[in-house]
Amino acid sequence: MGVMTARPAELSWSSLGQSEQRRQLQPGTYRIGRDPSSELPIQAAGVSQQHALLEWVGGHWLLTDLNSTNGLWWRGRRIQQLLLCDGDRIRLAPTGAEGAAELVFHQPAQRPWRLLQRWGSAAAAVLAAYLIGSLSFAVIVSRLMGLNDPRSYGSKNPGATNVLRSGSKKAAILTLLFDALKGWLPVFWVIQYGAPLGVGESTAALAGVAAFMGHLYPVFFKFQGGKGVATSLGVLMGVNPWLGLAIALTWIAVAWFFRYSSLAALLAALLAPVYYTLGGDILWPLQSPLLGLLCLMSILLVWRHRENLNRLLAGTESKLGAKKEAT
């Protein structure tokens, strides 16, 4: 066990129609729920008999969901565990649920070092995301399959569309999947597993930007990267699978009808923030950091496709399926 701070932590809770209650915490284990035998009994709508467990672990307070019906909600998303920090607010039912109880954790003396720990976790996640994003799978897959470097032919862009111009559909599909995976993995990991480390949607957004920037400017390939279409799709899948699916279907529809990959990418990029806003608080929580992520990626995608845009306007852009000889 660690050493308690001079001022013990406290947990307060309240719900609609009930006055706030507060409990000073000593090292140990506290069950939270409607069960009267719980160490922290809460009689409120939506609270399960055995809702959550609060325990002192390694010098920290850890809150864990006990497979409750309505779960634990922190910063607009459901979590399984959370390493508590001073000021954390956790709802015992989804946002908008009438009469839901809310827990508030208090430990002011803990704030400086706990915040430093959170910042360290966030920095590690962002750095890892950039390094993963820096893996240029167009180049890696082409080398492994004995193909020419995609930076030497066609558009010279290390991406799935240019790899397709080599004539190998298998290489193009593998490039697409791995480029999407490296965008999906960091965002998904932070959203699903970052709460125990105290990182949330802001870190997920930064990790998404880092993975995307890693693809555009990869440290392992002299900062000469691709345009980021597949990686941005992976990031969107990490934010929400339905959002990613909507953008993927948009890209497919435009590419199918017009046969221009760049046009499909541009329209999908511009529509991503629109879709996210329209579906916000309906299909997924609307969170400002993630909306900022989508807007930034859209701007960068349009910028990276500026030459394609000029060729589209001039009528000289190559269509999907057009094969160019390697040089």
JOBELBEL-V383886 format. One record per pair of residues at least 12 apart in sequence whose C-alpha atoms are under 10 Angstrom apart, sorted by sequence separation. I is the first residue (numbers start at 1). GAP is how many residues later the second one is. If there is no record, write none. Layout:
# JOBELBEL-V383886
i = [I;I]
gap = [GAP;GAP]
This chain:
# JOBELBEL-V383886
i = [10;11;12;34;35;37;38;40;52;53;78;90;91;138;139;150;151;153;154;160;161;163;190;191;192;213;214;215;216;232;233;236;251;252;254;10;11;33;34;35;36;37;38;40;51;52;53;65;67;75;77;78;89;90;91;138;150;153;159;160;163;190;191;213;215;216;251;252;254;9;10;11;33;34;35;39;40;51;52;65;66;74;75;76;77;78;89;90;149;150;160;161;187;190;191;212;213;214;215;233;234;250;251;254;276;277;9;10;32;33;34;35;38;39;50;51;52;64;65;66;74;75;76;78;88;89;90;148;150;160;161;189;190;212;213;215;216;233;250;251;276;8;9;10;32;33;34;35;50;51;52;63;64;65;73;74;75;78;87;88;89;142;147;150;159;160;187;188;212;215;248;251;252;7;8;9;23;32;33;34;49;50;51;63;64;65;73;74;77;78;87;88;89;149;158;159;160;186;187;190;211;212;214;215;247;248;250;251;273;274;8;9;22;31;32;33;48;50;51;63;64;72;73;74;76;77;86;87;88;139;140;148;160;186;187;189;190;212;213;230;233;247;250;251;273;276;8;31;32;33;48;49;50;51;52;62;63;64;71;72;73;76;85;86;87;88;138;139;147;160;186;187;188;212;213;249;250;272;273;31;32;33;48;49;51;52;62;63;71;72;73;74;75;84;85;86;87;138;139;147;159;186;187;188;211;212;247;248;273;274;21;31;32;47;48;51;61;62;63;70;71;72;73;74;84;85;86;87;137;138;142;147;186;187;211;212;247;250;273;274;4;30;31;32;46;47;48;61;62;70;71;72;73;84;85;86;136;137;138;141;185;186;187;212;229;246;247;250;272;273;4;30;31;46;47;48;60;61;62;69;70;71;84;85;86;136;137;138;145;184;185;187;208;209;211;212;247;271;272;273;3;29;30;31;46;47;60;61;68;69;70;86;87;138;139;142;147;183;184;186;187;208;211;247;270;271;273;2;18;29;30;46;47;60;68;85;86;138;145;183;186;246;247;269;270;272;273;1;18;28;29;30;57;85;86;142;145;182;183;185;208;209;246;269;272;1;13;15;17;28;29;54;56;63;65;70;85;144;183;184;208;269;270;271;14;15;16;27;28;29;52;53;54;55;85;86;183;207;208;244;247;269;270;11;13;14;15;16;25;26;27;28;52;54;73;85;86;141;142;182;183;243;246;269;270;14;15;25;26;27;54;70;72;84;85;141;142;182;205;208;243;246;268;269;25;32;72;83;140;141;183;204;208;244;267;269;270;27;29;31;32;142;179;180;182;183;229;233;243;244;266;269;270;27;28;29;30;31;32;33;85;138;141;142;179;182;229;243;265;266;268;269;27;32;137;138;141;204;205;242;31;33;83;137;138;140;204;227;229;230;233;266;267;25;138;139;179;229;233;236;240;243;265;266;137;138;141;228;229;232;239;242;265;266;137;138;201;227;266;136;137;229;233;266;52;137;138;229;232;236;243;262;265;266;51;137;138;242;243;136;137;242;263;266;135;136;240;241;262;266;47;48;61;135;240;262;47;48;134;137;183;239;240;262;263;46;47;133;136;184;188;192;239;262;263;45;46;132;133;135;179;183;184;187;188;191;261;262;44;45;46;133;134;180;182;183;184;186;187;188;190;191;260;132;133;179;180;181;182;183;184;185;186;187;188;189;190;191;262;263;60;132;133;179;180;181;182;183;184;185;187;188;262;46;131;132;179;180;181;183;184;187;188;239;4;9;45;46;130;133;178;179;180;181;182;183;184;185;186;187;188;260;45;46;47;129;130;132;133;176;177;178;179;180;181;182;183;184;185;187;2;5;45;46;47;60;129;132;176;177;179;180;181;183;184;236;239;263;1;2;3;4;44;45;46;129;175;176;179;180;183;184;239;262;1;2;3;4;44;45;129;130;159;178;180;181;184;261;262;263;1;2;3;44;129;158;176;177;180;181;184;236;260;261;262;1;2;43;44;128;129;158;176;180;235;236;260;261;262;1;33;42;235;259;260;261;126;184;259;260;261;125;126;258;259;260;125;232;235;258;259;259;125;126;162;255;256;125;232;255;158;159;160;232;157;158;159;122;157;158;159;161;229;125;156;157;158;159;160;161;228;229;232;156;157;158;159;160;159;122;159;228;229;121;151;227;228;125;133;151;227;11;122;129;133;151;227;229;9;10;11;13;15;118;121;122;130;133;134;135;227;228;229;9;11;12;13;14;15;120;121;122;126;129;130;133;134;227;228;11;13;118;119;121;122;125;126;129;130;132;133;134;136;137;226;227;118;119;120;125;126;127;128;129;130;131;132;133;134;135;136;117;118;119;122;123;126;127;129;130;131;132;133;134;135;136;18;22;25;117;118;122;125;126;129;130;133;134;136;209;16;17;20;21;22;23;24;25;117;118;121;122;125;126;128;129;130;131;132;133;134;136;139;205;208;15;16;18;20;22;114;115;123;124;126;127;128;129;130;131;132;133;134;135;136;205;206;209;15;16;22;114;119;122;123;126;127;129;130;131;133;134;135;136;205;206;209;213;216;14;15;16;118;122;125;126;129;130;133;134;135;136;202;204;205;208;209;212;216;14;15;16;132;133;134;135;139;201;202;203;204;205;206;207;208;14;15;127;130;131;133;134;138;201;202;203;205;206;209;213;13;14;15;130;131;134;136;138;201;202;205;209;212;216;13;14;130;131;134;136;137;200;201;204;205;208;212;12;13;14;134;135;136;202;12;13;134;202;11;12;13;133;11;12;10;11;12;10;11;133;9;10;11;9;10;8;9;10;133;8;9;7;8;9;161;7;8;9;161;5;7;8;5;6;7;5;6;5;4;88;82;83;84;79;80;81;82;83;84;78;79;80;81;82;83;84;85;77;78;79;81;82;83;84;77;79;80;81;82;83;79;80;81;82;83;78;79;81;82;77;75;74;77;76;77;75;76;74;75;64;63;62;155;167;165;167;164;165;166;167;164;165;166;167;162;164;165;166;167;161;162;164;165;166;161;162;163;164;165;166;162;165;162;155;154;154;154;155;154;156;153;154;153;154;153;154;152;153;151;152;150;149;148;149;147;148;95;95;76;77;76;77;76;75;76;77;76;75]
gap = [12;12;12;12;12;12;12;12;12;12;12;12;12;12;12;12;12;12;12;12;12;12;12;12;12;12;12;12;12;12;12;12;12;12;12;13;13;13;13;13;13;13;13;13;13;13;13;13;13;13;13;13;13;13;13;13;13;13;13;13;13;13;13;13;13;13;13;13;13;14;14;14;14;14;14;14;14;14;14;14;14;14;14;14;14;14;14;14;14;14;14;14;14;14;14;14;14;14;14;14;14;14;14;14;14;14;15;15;15;15;15;15;15;15;15;15;15;15;15;15;15;15;15;15;15;15;15;15;15;15;15;15;15;15;15;15;15;15;15;15;15;16;16;16;16;16;16;16;16;16;16;16;16;16;16;16;16;16;16;16;16;16;16;16;16;16;16;16;16;16;16;16;16;17;17;17;17;17;17;17;17;17;17;17;17;17;17;17;17;17;17;17;17;17;17;17;17;17;17;17;17;17;17;17;17;17;17;17;17;17;18;18;18;18;18;18;18;18;18;18;18;18;18;18;18;18;18;18;18;18;18;18;18;18;18;18;18;18;18;18;18;18;18;18;18;18;19;19;19;19;19;19;19;19;19;19;19;19;19;19;19;19;19;19;19;19;19;19;19;19;19;19;19;19;19;19;19;19;19;20;20;20;20;20;20;20;20;20;20;20;20;20;20;20;20;20;20;20;20;20;20;20;20;20;20;20;20;20;20;20;21;21;21;21;21;21;21;21;21;21;21;21;21;21;21;21;21;21;21;21;21;21;21;21;21;21;21;21;21;21;22;22;22;22;22;22;22;22;22;22;22;22;22;22;22;22;22;22;22;22;22;22;22;22;22;22;22;22;22;22;23;23;23;23;23;23;23;23;23;23;23;23;23;23;23;23;23;23;23;23;23;23;23;23;23;23;23;23;23;23;24;24;24;24;24;24;24;24;24;24;24;24;24;24;24;24;24;24;24;24;24;24;24;24;24;24;24;25;25;25;25;25;25;25;25;25;25;25;25;25;25;25;25;25;25;25;25;26;26;26;26;26;26;26;26;26;26;26;26;26;26;26;26;26;26;27;27;27;27;27;27;27;27;27;27;27;27;27;27;27;27;27;27;27;28;28;28;28;28;28;28;28;28;28;28;28;28;28;28;28;28;28;28;29;29;29;29;29;29;29;29;29;29;29;29;29;29;29;29;29;29;29;29;29;29;30;30;30;30;30;30;30;30;30;30;30;30;30;30;30;30;30;30;30;31;31;31;31;31;31;31;31;31;31;31;31;31;32;32;32;32;32;32;32;32;32;32;32;32;32;32;32;32;33;33;33;33;33;33;33;33;33;33;33;33;33;33;33;33;33;33;33;34;34;34;34;34;34;34;34;35;35;35;35;35;35;35;35;35;35;35;35;35;36;36;36;36;36;36;36;36;36;36;36;37;37;37;37;37;37;37;37;37;37;38;38;38;38;38;39;39;39;39;39;40;40;40;40;40;40;40;40;40;40;41;41;41;41;41;42;42;42;42;42;43;43;43;43;43;43;44;44;44;44;44;44;45;45;45;45;45;45;45;45;45;46;46;46;46;46;46;46;46;46;46;47;47;47;47;47;47;47;47;47;47;47;47;47;48;48;48;48;48;48;48;48;48;48;48;48;48;48;48;49;49;49;49;49;49;49;49;49;49;49;49;49;49;49;49;49;50;50;50;50;50;50;50;50;50;50;50;50;50;51;51;51;51;51;51;51;51;51;51;51;52;52;52;52;52;52;52;52;52;52;52;52;52;52;52;52;52;52;53;53;53;53;53;53;53;53;53;53;53;53;53;53;53;53;53;53;54;54;54;54;54;54;54;54;54;54;54;54;54;54;54;54;54;54;55;55;55;55;55;55;55;55;55;55;55;55;55;55;55;55;56;56;56;56;56;56;56;56;56;56;56;56;56;56;56;56;57;57;57;57;57;57;57;57;57;57;57;57;57;57;57;58;58;58;58;58;58;58;58;58;58;58;58;58;58;59;59;59;59;59;59;59;60;60;60;60;60;61;61;61;61;61;62;62;62;62;62;63;64;64;64;64;64;65;65;65;66;66;66;66;67;67;67;68;68;68;68;68;68;69;69;69;69;69;69;69;69;69;69;70;70;70;70;70;71;72;72;72;72;73;73;73;73;74;74;74;74;75;75;75;75;75;75;75;76;76;76;76;76;76;76;76;76;76;76;76;76;76;76;77;77;77;77;77;77;77;77;77;77;77;77;77;77;77;77;78;78;78;78;78;78;78;78;78;78;78;78;78;78;78;78;78;79;79;79;79;79;79;79;79;79;79;79;79;79;79;79;80;80;80;80;80;80;80;80;80;80;80;80;80;80;80;81;81;81;81;81;81;81;81;81;81;81;81;81;81;82;82;82;82;82;82;82;82;82;82;82;82;82;82;82;82;82;82;82;82;82;82;82;82;82;83;83;83;83;83;83;83;83;83;83;83;83;83;83;83;83;83;83;83;83;83;83;83;84;84;84;84;84;84;84;84;84;84;84;84;84;84;84;84;84;84;84;84;84;85;85;85;85;85;85;85;85;85;85;85;85;85;85;85;85;85;85;85;85;86;86;86;86;86;86;86;86;86;86;86;86;86;86;86;86;87;87;87;87;87;87;87;87;87;87;87;87;87;87;87;88;88;88;88;88;88;88;88;88;88;88;88;88;88;89;89;89;89;89;89;89;89;89;89;89;89;89;90;90;90;90;90;90;90;91;91;91;91;92;92;92;92;93;93;94;94;94;95;95;95;96;96;96;97;97;98;98;98;98;99;99;100;100;100;100;101;101;101;101;102;102;102;103;103;103;104;104;105;106;110;111;111;111;112;112;112;112;112;112;113;113;113;113;113;113;113;113;114;114;114;114;114;114;114;115;115;115;115;115;115;116;116;116;116;116;117;117;117;117;118;120;121;123;124;124;125;125;126;126;132;133;134;153;154;155;155;156;156;156;156;157;157;157;157;158;158;158;158;158;159;159;159;159;159;160;160;160;160;160;160;161;161;162;163;164;168;169;169;170;170;171;171;172;172;173;173;174;174;175;175;176;177;178;178;179;179;186;190;205;207;208;208;209;210;210;210;211;212]
